[in-house]
Amino acid sequence: MSTTRREFLQTSAALSAGLALGVAPALGVRTGAVVAKPLRILILGGTGFLGPAIVEAALAHGHSLTLFNRGRTEQRTGHTFEGRERVEKRHGNRDPRRLADESGEPGPDNPMGLTQLREGEWDAVIDTSAYFPRVVNASAELLSGRVGQYMLISTVSVYASHAEPNADENAPVGTIPDATVEQVTGESYGPLKALCEQAAEAKMPGKATIVRPGLIVGPGDPTDRFTYWPVRVARGGDVLAPGTPNDPVQIIDVRDLGEWLVHLVEQRTFGVFNALGPAGGMGIGALLDACKEASGSDANFRWADAAFLREQGVSGWSDMPVWLPPEGETLGFGQRSCARALAAGLAFRPAVATAKDTLAWWNAQPEERRARLRAGITADREAAALKALAERDGG
């Protein structure tokens, strides 16, 4: 099937990085005084996928953390950080109107909204769980006089268009007719994130750092949007590969992102940044080769052009993760500029390292988790597409 605008918007909704002072001013990077001492950092969230990467990077740098969340995700993921030095945990709800646990009664162990954040001062807050502008308004307003920097983790899905290659942070963001909508859909996700950015900047003028990651990948990813490729390539044999080897794709390892976010806080770097790469770009062929090198398999990539995939009902991104056809409104999807982030110190580990570590993490998961990947084409559908491709190409 073809990638319609609605499908593309839905795809975008799933996309749920040493400052060079001589270059930064032209790129819009702003810095305050560089902090060379341990910091007090408040993390809104911190127990899912990106959050733990930030926590580990910050602790490794000697900083002290306060984690504010409902306490639900940590029980599911195991990222409780119990017994860790320099980690304080506070429970509550990002929504000031709701209890930490709406199924229970209010009390000391089940506080309302942001009440647990009424006391305390921090050098920076890292907001990893912003979805609705009303909620960001509440936290930013409450903290505005008690934090020195408000970092909001947004998404490249804020952009109104992905048709232009190498578009930077100045590209227009999407809008929504009703800014009070609080339902995340393919159409509302990006514009709501853009409104969250604006809320943070309005409440913390001159002290906001907005980071727009692309596809975050690596060990621990609960979506399998990248994991599909190392796992599938490791099985070997003929592998259905999308488009051409040179079709551009962009990813960022969660550990690289976490490390860089801490760096931005340490350097007191403000502004808006796309966080995806690698530097210099990468084709889907190079990514699959990295997966093959990581596993040492005998995988044989059978390249199928976008038109053939559409004929077979094989969709980019969902069936063929990471990749979208570089045409029409997705022409620039895998080619967004990360120059500003590079100037602000973002660095990328080799794709083969990410693939190898992701595969090792996957192989260590319980059997029930490995029974079915949460993304990517099924084995039966891939086999049917490979058969059709062989018939088209005369065997």
C-alpha positions as CSV (number, residue, x, y, z in Angstrom):
1,M,0.0,0.0,0.0
2,S,1.2,3.6,-0.5
3,T,2.2,5.7,2.5
4,T,-0.7,8.2,2.8
5,R,-0.4,11.4,4.7
6,R,-2.5,10.0,7.5
7,E,-0.2,6.9,7.7
8,F,2.8,9.1,7.7
9,L,1.5,11.2,10.6
10,Q,0.7,8.0,12.5
11,T,4.3,6.9,11.8
12,S,5.6,10.2,13.0
13,A,3.6,9.8,16.2
14,A,5.7,6.7,17.0
15,L,8.9,8.7,17.0
16,S,8.2,8.6,20.4
17,A,22.5,15.3,19.2
18,G,32.2,20.6,23.5
19,L,30.2,23.5,22.1
20,A,32.3,25.1,19.4
21,L,31.9,28.7,20.5
22,G,33.2,30.1,17.3
23,V,30.4,28.4,15.3
24,A,27.5,28.3,17.7
25,P,26.2,31.9,17.5
26,A,25.4,31.5,13.7
27,L,23.6,28.3,14.6
28,G,21.5,29.8,17.3
29,V,23.2,28.0,20.2
30,R,23.2,30.0,23.4
31,T,25.1,29.2,26.6
32,G,25.3,30.5,30.1
33,A,28.1,30.1,32.5
34,V,29.6,26.6,32.2
35,V,29.1,24.6,35.5
36,A,32.1,22.6,36.6
37,K,30.6,21.2,39.8
38,P,28.1,18.5,40.6
39,L,24.6,19.6,39.7
40,R,21.1,19.0,41.2
41,I,18.9,17.7,38.3
42,L,15.2,17.1,38.5
43,I,13.9,14.5,35.9
44,L,10.2,14.4,35.2
45,G,9.8,10.7,34.3
46,G,13.1,8.9,34.3
47,T,12.0,5.2,34.4
48,G,11.2,4.2,30.9
49,F,13.7,4.0,28.0
50,L,15.4,7.4,27.7
51,G,15.0,8.3,31.3
52,P,17.3,5.6,32.7
53,A,20.0,6.5,30.1
54,I,19.9,10.1,31.4
55,V,20.0,8.9,35.0
56,E,23.0,6.6,34.4
57,A,24.9,9.4,32.5
58,A,24.2,12.0,35.2
59,L,25.2,9.7,38.0
60,A,28.4,8.8,36.2
61,H,29.2,12.5,36.0
62,G,28.7,12.9,39.8
63,H,25.4,14.8,39.7
64,S,22.5,14.4,42.2
65,L,19.1,13.5,40.9
66,T,15.4,13.9,41.9
67,L,13.1,11.6,40.0
68,F,9.5,12.6,39.8
69,N,7.0,10.1,38.4
70,R,3.9,8.0,39.3
71,G,6.0,5.0,40.2
72,R,4.2,2.8,37.7
73,T,6.7,2.4,34.8
74,E,9.6,1.7,37.1
75,Q,7.8,-1.4,38.4
76,R,7.3,-2.7,34.9
77,T,10.7,-1.9,33.6
78,G,12.7,-2.6,36.7
79,H,14.3,0.9,36.6
80,T,13.6,1.6,40.3
81,F,17.1,2.9,41.2
82,E,16.6,1.6,44.7
83,G,19.6,2.0,46.9
84,R,21.4,4.2,44.4
85,E,23.4,7.1,46.0
86,R,22.5,10.6,45.0
87,V,19.0,9.6,43.8
88,E,15.9,11.0,45.5
89,K,12.5,9.7,44.4
90,R,9.3,11.7,44.6
91,H,5.9,10.4,43.4
92,G,3.1,12.4,41.9
93,N,1.4,13.1,38.6
94,R,2.5,15.4,35.8
95,D,-1.2,16.4,35.5
96,P,-1.9,18.7,38.5
97,R,-5.5,17.6,38.4
98,R,-4.8,13.9,39.0
99,L,-3.6,11.6,41.7
100,A,-0.4,9.7,41.3
101,D,-2.5,6.6,41.3
102,E,-6.1,7.4,40.2
103,S,-7.3,4.0,41.4
104,G,-6.6,4.8,45.0
105,E,-7.5,7.4,47.6
106,P,-5.4,10.6,48.2
107,G,-2.8,10.4,50.9
108,P,0.9,10.7,51.7
109,D,1.7,7.7,49.5
110,N,-0.7,8.8,46.7
111,P,-0.2,12.6,46.4
112,M,-2.2,14.9,44.1
113,G,-0.5,16.2,41.0
114,L,2.7,18.2,41.5
115,T,2.4,18.7,45.3
116,Q,5.7,16.8,45.9
117,L,7.5,19.4,43.8
118,R,6.4,22.5,45.8
119,E,9.7,22.4,47.7
120,G,13.2,22.2,46.4
121,E,15.6,23.9,44.0
122,W,17.5,22.4,41.1
123,D,20.1,23.5,38.6
124,A,18.1,22.0,35.8
125,V,14.9,20.0,35.1
126,I,14.8,17.5,32.3
127,D,11.2,16.9,31.1
128,T,11.0,13.5,29.4
129,S,7.3,13.1,29.5
130,A,5.7,16.2,27.9
131,Y,2.6,15.6,25.8
132,F,0.0,18.3,26.6
133,P,0.8,22.1,26.9
134,R,-1.5,22.5,29.9
135,V,0.6,20.0,31.8
136,V,3.9,21.6,30.8
137,N,2.5,25.0,31.7
138,A,1.8,23.7,35.2
139,S,5.2,22.2,35.9
140,A,7.2,25.0,34.3
141,E,5.2,27.6,36.2
142,L,5.7,25.8,39.5
143,L,9.4,25.4,38.9
144,S,10.2,28.7,37.1
145,G,11.8,30.4,40.1
146,R,13.6,27.3,41.4
147,V,15.4,25.9,38.4
148,G,18.1,27.4,36.2
149,Q,17.3,25.5,33.0
150,Y,14.2,23.7,31.6
151,M,15.1,21.0,29.1
152,L,12.1,19.6,27.3
153,I,12.5,16.4,25.2
154,S,10.3,16.9,22.1
155,T,10.4,15.1,18.7
156,V,11.1,15.7,15.1
157,S,7.5,14.9,14.6
158,V,6.8,18.6,15.5
159,Y,7.7,19.6,11.9
160,A,4.9,20.4,9.5
161,S,6.7,18.8,6.6
162,H,9.4,16.1,6.1
163,A,9.6,16.8,2.3
164,E,12.7,19.0,2.4
165,P,16.1,17.3,2.7
166,N,18.5,18.9,5.3
167,A,15.8,21.1,6.8
168,D,17.0,22.5,10.2
169,E,15.4,23.6,13.4
170,N,14.0,26.7,11.8
171,A,11.5,24.7,9.6
172,P,7.9,25.4,10.4
173,V,6.2,23.2,13.0
174,G,2.8,21.7,12.7
175,T,-0.4,23.3,14.1
176,I,-3.7,22.0,15.4
177,P,-7.1,23.8,15.2
178,D,-7.9,23.2,18.9
179,A,-4.9,23.7,21.2
180,T,-6.8,22.3,24.2
181,V,-7.2,18.8,22.7
182,E,-5.7,16.2,25.0
183,Q,-5.9,13.1,22.9
184,V,-2.7,11.8,21.2
185,T,-3.4,10.8,17.6
186,G,-1.4,10.7,14.4
187,E,-2.6,14.2,13.6
188,S,-2.3,15.7,17.1
189,Y,1.0,14.3,18.4
190,G,3.5,16.6,16.6
191,P,1.5,19.8,17.0
192,L,0.9,19.1,20.7
193,K,4.6,18.6,21.2
194,A,5.2,21.9,19.5
195,L,2.8,23.6,21.9
196,C,4.6,21.9,24.8
197,E,7.8,23.5,23.5
198,Q,6.2,26.9,23.3
199,A,4.8,26.5,26.9
200,A,8.3,25.7,28.3
201,E,9.8,28.7,26.5
202,A,7.1,31.0,27.6
203,K,7.4,30.1,31.3
204,M,11.2,29.9,31.2
205,P,12.3,32.7,28.8
206,G,16.0,32.4,27.9
207,K,16.4,29.3,30.0
208,A,14.7,26.6,27.8
209,T,16.5,23.9,25.9
210,I,14.3,22.0,23.4
211,V,15.7,18.7,22.1
212,R,13.9,17.0,19.1
213,P,15.1,13.4,18.8
214,G,14.4,11.2,15.8
215,L,14.2,7.5,16.3
216,I,15.8,6.6,19.6
217,V,17.3,3.1,19.5
218,G,19.5,0.7,21.4
219,P,19.3,-1.8,24.3
220,G,16.0,-1.6,26.2
221,D,13.8,-0.2,23.4
222,P,10.3,-1.4,24.2
223,T,9.0,-0.8,20.6
224,D,11.4,-3.0,18.6
225,R,11.4,-0.4,15.9
226,F,15.1,-0.7,15.4
227,T,15.6,-4.1,17.2
228,Y,13.8,-5.8,14.3
229,W,16.9,-5.4,12.0
230,P,19.6,-6.9,14.2
231,V,17.3,-9.7,15.2
232,R,16.2,-10.5,11.7
233,V,19.6,-10.2,10.1
234,A,21.0,-12.5,12.8
235,R,18.7,-15.2,11.6
236,G,20.4,-15.1,8.2
237,G,19.3,-16.2,4.8
238,D,17.5,-14.0,2.3
239,V,16.4,-10.8,4.0
240,L,13.8,-8.4,2.5
241,A,15.5,-5.0,2.4
242,P,13.7,-1.8,1.5
243,G,14.4,0.6,-1.3
244,T,18.0,0.9,-2.3
245,P,21.1,0.7,-0.1
246,N,21.6,4.4,-0.4
247,D,18.2,5.4,0.9
248,P,18.9,7.7,3.9
249,V,17.9,6.8,7.5
250,Q,18.6,8.4,10.8
251,I,18.8,7.0,14.3
252,I,20.2,7.9,17.7
253,D,21.5,5.5,20.3
254,V,19.7,6.1,23.6
255,R,23.0,6.1,25.5
256,D,24.5,8.8,23.2
257,L,21.3,10.9,23.6
258,G,21.4,10.5,27.4
259,E,25.0,11.4,27.6
260,W,24.5,14.5,25.4
261,L,21.5,15.8,27.3
262,V,23.6,15.8,30.5
263,H,26.4,17.6,28.6
264,L,23.9,20.3,27.6
265,V,22.9,20.8,31.2
266,E,26.5,20.9,32.3
267,Q,27.4,23.5,29.7
268,R,24.1,25.4,30.3
269,T,23.3,25.3,26.6
270,F,20.0,26.7,25.5
271,G,18.1,26.7,22.2
272,V,16.4,24.2,19.9
273,F,18.2,21.1,18.6
274,N,17.5,18.2,16.3
275,A,19.0,15.0,17.8
276,L,19.5,12.3,15.2
277,G,22.3,11.1,13.0
278,P,24.9,10.0,12.4
279,A,27.0,12.9,11.3
280,G,27.5,12.7,7.6
281,G,24.4,10.6,7.1
282,M,23.8,6.9,6.6
283,G,22.1,4.7,4.1
284,I,19.8,1.8,5.0
285,G,22.4,-0.5,3.3
286,A,25.1,0.7,5.8
287,L,22.7,0.1,8.7
288,L,21.9,-3.5,7.6
289,D,25.6,-4.2,6.9
290,A,26.3,-3.1,10.5
291,C,23.7,-5.5,11.7
292,K,25.3,-8.3,9.7
293,E,28.7,-7.5,11.1
294,A,27.3,-7.4,14.6
295,S,25.9,-10.9,14.3
296,G,28.3,-12.5,11.9
297,S,25.3,-14.0,10.0
298,D,25.1,-15.2,6.4
299,A,22.3,-12.7,5.6
300,N,21.7,-12.0,1.9
301,F,19.9,-8.7,1.4
302,R,17.3,-8.8,-1.3
303,W,16.6,-5.2,-2.2
304,A,13.0,-4.3,-3.2
305,D,12.1,-0.9,-4.6
306,A,9.4,1.2,-3.0
307,A,6.9,0.5,-5.9
308,F,7.3,-3.2,-5.5
309,L,6.8,-3.0,-1.7
310,R,3.6,-1.0,-2.2
311,E,2.3,-3.6,-4.6
312,Q,3.0,-6.3,-2.0
313,G,1.3,-4.3,0.8
314,V,4.6,-3.9,2.6
315,S,4.7,-0.5,4.4
316,G,7.7,1.6,5.2
317,W,8.4,2.1,8.9
318,S,5.9,-0.4,10.3
319,D,6.9,-3.4,8.1
320,M,10.3,-2.1,7.2
321,P,11.4,-0.3,10.3
322,V,13.6,2.8,10.3
323,W,13.0,3.3,6.5
324,L,10.6,5.4,4.6
325,P,10.8,5.9,0.8
326,P,12.8,9.0,0.0
327,E,10.1,10.5,-2.2
328,G,7.3,13.0,-2.0
329,E,6.5,14.2,1.5
330,T,8.9,11.7,3.1
331,L,11.9,12.8,0.9
332,G,13.6,14.5,3.7
333,F,12.6,12.2,6.5
334,G,16.0,10.5,6.8
335,Q,18.0,13.6,6.0
336,R,17.2,16.2,8.7
337,S,20.0,18.5,9.7
338,C,21.8,17.8,12.9
339,A,24.5,20.5,12.4
340,R,23.4,22.5,15.4
341,A,23.6,19.5,17.7
342,L,27.0,18.5,16.4
343,A,28.2,22.1,17.2
344,A,26.9,21.6,20.7
345,G,28.8,18.4,21.3
346,L,26.6,15.5,20.1
347,A,28.6,12.4,19.2
348,F,27.5,9.1,17.8
349,R,28.9,5.6,18.5
350,P,29.2,3.3,15.4
351,A,26.0,1.7,14.2
352,V,27.6,-1.7,14.5
353,A,28.1,-1.1,18.3
354,T,24.4,-0.2,18.7
355,A,23.4,-3.2,16.7
356,K,25.6,-5.6,18.6
357,D,24.5,-4.3,22.0
358,T,20.9,-4.3,21.0
359,L,21.1,-8.0,19.8
360,A,22.9,-9.0,23.1
361,W,20.1,-7.3,25.1
362,W,17.4,-9.0,23.0
363,N,19.0,-12.4,23.4
364,A,19.0,-11.9,27.2
365,Q,15.3,-11.2,27.4
366,P,12.8,-13.8,28.7
367,E,11.4,-16.3,26.1
368,E,8.0,-14.7,26.2
369,R,9.4,-11.3,25.3
370,R,11.3,-12.8,22.4
371,A,8.3,-14.8,21.1
372,R,7.2,-11.9,18.8
373,L,8.8,-8.7,17.7
374,R,6.6,-5.7,18.2
375,A,7.7,-4.1,14.9
376,G,8.7,-5.3,11.5
377,I,7.2,-7.7,8.9
378,T,6.2,-11.2,10.0
379,A,8.2,-14.1,8.7
380,D,5.3,-15.4,6.6
381,R,4.7,-12.1,4.9
382,E,8.4,-11.6,4.3
383,A,8.6,-15.0,2.7
384,A,5.7,-14.2,0.4
385,A,7.3,-10.9,-0.6
386,L,10.6,-12.6,-1.2
387,K,8.9,-15.2,-3.4
388,A,7.2,-12.5,-5.4
389,L,10.4,-10.6,-5.8
390,A,12.2,-13.7,-7.1
391,E,9.4,-14.4,-9.6
392,R,9.5,-10.8,-10.8
393,D,13.3,-11.0,-11.2
394,G,13.2,-14.4,-12.9
395,G,14.4,-16.4,-9.9
